[in-house]
Amino acid sequence: MQTKRLGRTDLEVPIVGMGTAFLGIAGVNQAAMAYSDLTKPWDVPLAEDEGAAAVIAAIEGGCGLIDTAPLYCAGASERMIGEALRRRPDLVDRATVTTKVGQQYGVIDHSYDAVMRHVDESQKRLGLEHFDVLFIHDAMDVPMERVMAADGTLGALRQLQKEGIARWIGSAANDPGTNADYIETGEFDAAVIPECWSLLNQRARNRILPAAEKHNVGLVGATALERGLLATGPVSGTNYLARNFTQDVLDHVAVIQALCGDHGVPLGAVALAWCTRHPQVASTIPGARVASEARANAAAAAVEIPAQLWDDLEPMVRHWPVSQI
């Protein structure tokens, strides 16, 4: 799989990795997922064996950037990744596992001691001693000066770097404005950027991309497939998690999907590849619940996109107001 350097780090990451917020949620459709989110109890059962198999399939397929967090599946996401690496130790060197600090299930705590505890617990669940990147997780409701303090999150991350537990540090926030605030400091090497960089949403152009270019921060695009809409195209009757697509948006995606069909390539492959055409965006991390979805993401990454498609697509790429998506 094609790789790109992650900003000012020395990491070469695949252009398609794996998001694990819904890892192991098996046997339910997208509509059922709409009733779960990352801050409430999971109302569907987790199939942890299938989750581990999905991680194995992703790494085998070349999608070795595995992004997780203690929050995801109330810790079970990290546990499933750890199980996958225990089952297949031969894959450890092919995987870059990144996790986050400052938030666990039901608790937001960006104090120094909490971050140290979070990392210790993540190490145990994942079976890893060291991390290439640790991200500050969703610091939207915490004063920035507290997070950046020597006795706060940043101080803890700098100590973890001194100890060799973390090589690089970054920001990961569902709110693009918060991500921009942290990227603009120049303190961070990488950022996971949800809700701001896709064929439908380019809020990253406002502040995130300029700041990332200035400080050479490597970006990892989350929600590139817009909760599945840009993977399948419009599907009647589907409820998309945290999305309320208007008919105008659905019709627009159908036009893009038709263009992709004219060029003989799937919409999902184009949606993912478009994100990493920007030089600062090194990878995308579409979510996968089970092995079949991980394999589909790997297959999408392997699709060769005709150059003419990008020319034809350019006038169709537009930013939609958040109220419409």
Phi, psi and omega in degrees: 000147176297142177237162174222153176284138182273089176053228184273003174283176175258016183274131169260117185242151178292148182292343172232121176249217185216125170268145189233023181296334182241024183301131175084000175280100188244154173076016177232153179267176182300324181298320179295326179295338182297342181268002176247148168216186189274000183240004180236160178303142178291128182257013172232148184288151176263134173256091189293329175297318179292325176297315177298320178296326178295320179296316178300315180297321180297312182294317178300326181278000178097357180271062191275000173275104186252113184257130181218187179192152176302331180294324190295125181054033178053041179096342183291332178301310178299320181297319180293321177297316177300319178296319178300317181289330175290321178293323186233073180299339178292345181265352185301317182287348179262003184243140168245106182261121177247141176227186191226165182226159175101350182211131171234176182300115177082359184222128171247119183209109181255026176283161179304309184296321180296317180297316178300320179292318179302315182294319178301316180291322177296319178303318182291316180293321184274341184071028182242142178266333187227154178231137174291320179220134168244132183251141167289131189253118169046065181270031186296323188255020181240133178306132184299323180296332177288316180296321186274359184288159178297331178258021177243204185299312182298319178300319179294318180296321177296322177294320178296327174294317179299325181279355180080011179278326176237134177272317184227158180230156183205181177244144175216110184219135177295338178268117182300325179297319178295316177303316181299318179305316183284321179297322182294342178290337184079002183279344192247144186270337186208165176207139168268126189239091174278165167060027184205001184212096177200179177297343182249345189219111181240039178299338179298337181296333187293307184227324187294310182295315178300319180292320179295321177294318181299317186256004182053051177272128178282131184251142176238116184278122172256163182056031179294334181263007176049059176057027175104343181300320181274005172265318186250345193079175182299131176236119185303136175084003182276135172259123183260128182305125176059029179224150176219068185296129175283166179297326178299319179294314180300318179295321179295317178297323178299323178293317178296320179298319178297320178299316178300318178299321178299330180266000176076027179230150181283149179304315183300320179297320180292317181299320179289314183294325180302319183300317185273006171290335175288133186299335183274345181267110186274328188205164168237156183229069176300143182286152174219136178263321185225172188299323182298324178288323177296319179293323179297320178295319178296320178296321179298322181293336183273353182289133176273121183268123179298140181301325182296329179300318182297322177295318182289329183283330189310314180292346181268346180281120182212158177266130178258142176302146182302329180296342182257353179235000000 
